[in-house]
Amino acid sequence: MPKLLQKRWHGYQSVWAFALLLLLVIFISVYNWALGLIGLVLVCVLAFTMLKAERRFRTELVNYVTDLTYRIKRVEGEAISRLPFGVILYSEDQTIEWHNRFISGVFDRNSVVNQPLKELLPQLPPLSRKDQEQAAAVAEVLVNERYYRLTIVPEERLIYFQDITEFATLRERYDNERLALGIVMLDNLDEASQGMDDQQRSALIARMTTLLTDWAKQYRVYLRRLSSERYLMMLDHKALQEMEQSRFVILDEVREMTADLKVPVTLSIGLAFGTEHISELGELAQSSLDMALGRGGDQAAVKAGQRLSFYGGKSNAVEKRTRVRARVIAHALRDLMQESDRVIIMGHKVPDMDVIGASIGVMKAADQYKVEAHIVLEGSNPGIDRLMERIKQDEPLAKRFITPDLALEMMTEHTLLVVVDTHKGSMTIEPRIVERARRVVVVDHHRRGEEFINDAVLVYLEPYASSACELVTELLQYIHEKVQLSPLEATALLAGITVDTKHFALHTGSRTFEAAGFLRRSGADTVMVQRILKEDLQEYIEKAEIIKHARMIYGHIALAVTEPNRKLPQLLIAQVADTLLNMTNVLASFVISERPDGLIGISARSLGGMNVQVVMERLGGGGHLTNAAAQLEGTQAEAEERLLAVLESIDKEEGLFE
């Protein structure tokens, strides 16, 4: 009992009161003993009455507190049992020891005592003692089509259940109804309708519009035609997910519907989702479309937050019929060169013939306007050794090649950097040069990847081109009225085209031969090209050894894995992949080998029926539809396992071959 109740009457006040009464009795007794005796009796009776009342109060208080405690315990048990949320106590072996009535409703059972938690809640995070620190304090589970938030207290072996179905439904609805924007573009309407009269062209556009409208209605998409070849899409996230699950079959439907034309019509789609502002969505949608077009068209690019996904891309890029873009780029490059104090030209790591030839072509363009130009090169490699030996014999040309460190020292605010045969800063010979340069020009023919030099002032990215040398050759014809190439310079450019087209057998268009014709007229020596590209006998034997271990998978794919601890240069790996394509019934080839730098190199080639770029991108690499590569860490066995897993995944999703 609290002391404040025990002392409420016999504190100092009561003692002094009884002391005063006794004094009064004594005082009265002195004068009249009879009155004093009566007073003493009255004081004793008063004291007895107060003691008896105190005892009765204490008894009643104890009874009241006992009854209140019992009621509280009874109501507490009833309250816990009838709580609007669940409570579970589990044992050390993670079986249920006790639960309230709410849990019976969750699992539609009268009791789940002695049931293992993992059987009832497979989604439950770890609950063992050693995992207590890692165990999530809050988890969300789905039981009998209702959502519950679980608050876990591992040290007490206690789990609280809270029904959040309404909240989860609203959250799912919000996520599904978030806005996504897209832009649809007919890649090659002009090329496909070339030679048609107005009526035929209008009929073609009407057929395309009908097909796109039906497709949009199927996925509840608002489609608005902006021009004859451009459409705006407005859709929600759920419709976007359904489109991704269908892998944008509209791409194949459009191509198949116009297959009877000389040039089938293809679509490019750019979609964006995940930002709060519509203006940002529009910018991302346009960026996604640019990405799809930069990769050759006939595909969809979806930018959702940090995720960038590509679908389609089964056909080769359509060669442009007009040279207007080449002329515009040439004039813009001319102006940039004239405004610069010097020009630095750089290609990708482990440069090939295409890099050297294109670099020499850009340097020649700068020479026409008396602008100092240098080519960044760090060492040589087997792919360019013969060409570099020939260049060293031409002393004025050989002096134009400088090291990356010297290039960094020479750079100023007015220096122009021209990156050829790549658009990825990390892939260049010296990425620090790209970071330091204030003005960068990109000239490349590879399909655009996720990484890109975004701050470039001028980008000439044409996936239809066979090589960077072809693009540079076209620029040279417009950048100055009278460009005079030396035989060695013209030969270097022609060698770059020859290597990338496999002697004009793959990835060539009419403009490839026109560029080669211009170089031949400028003095390119085809015999020298053949001498530069001659194969070494020992290398040929090594290639034959690798081919001997090749095997066929999926009917038409040749896969060759070299012997462990055998290191081969990337060039040799690529040459083996090219050679395998010449075999009967081989539509695509993959070669895996360890490289001298310790990485595992994979070279992929195809004849166009399979998009090897998509395969290599899933492994962290990239390239073209018919020519791609990747570099992986680990062992050859691990690389082979990852490659086979990617091929199996693509085969299940959309098939490996068109």
Secondary structure, 3 states (H helix, E strand, C coil): CCHHHHCCCCCHHHHHHHHHHHHHHHHHHHHCHHHHHHHHHHHHHHHHHHHHHHHHHHHHHHHHHHHHHHHHHHHHHHHHHCCCCEEEEECCCCEEEEECHHHHHHHCCCCCCCCEHHHHCCCCCCCCHHHCCCCCCEEEEEECCEEEEEEEEHHHCEEEEEECHHHHHHHHHHHHCCEEEEEEEECCHHHHCCCCCHHHHHHHHHHHHHHHHHHHHHCCCEEEEEECCEEEEEEEHHHHHHHHHHCCCHHHHHHHHCCCCCCCCCEEEEEEECCCCHHHHHHHHHHHHHHHHHCCCCEEEEEECCEEEEEECCCCCCCCCCCHHHHHHHHHHHHHHHCCCEEEEECECCCCHHHHHHHHHHHHHHHCCCCEEEEECCCCCCCCHHHHHHHHCCHHHHCCEECHHHHHHHCCCCEEEEEECCCCHHHECCHHHHHHCCEEEEEECCCCCCCCCCCCCEEEECCCCCCHHHHHHHHHHHHCCCCCCCHHHHHHHHHHHHHHCCCCCCCCCHHHHHHHHHHHHCCCCHHHHHHHCCCCHHHHHHHHHHHHCCEEECCCEEEEECCCCCECCHHHHHHHHHHHCCCCCCCEEEEEEECCCCCEEEEEEECCCCCHHHHHHHCCCEECCCEEEEEECCCHHHHHHHHHHHHHHHHHHCCCCC
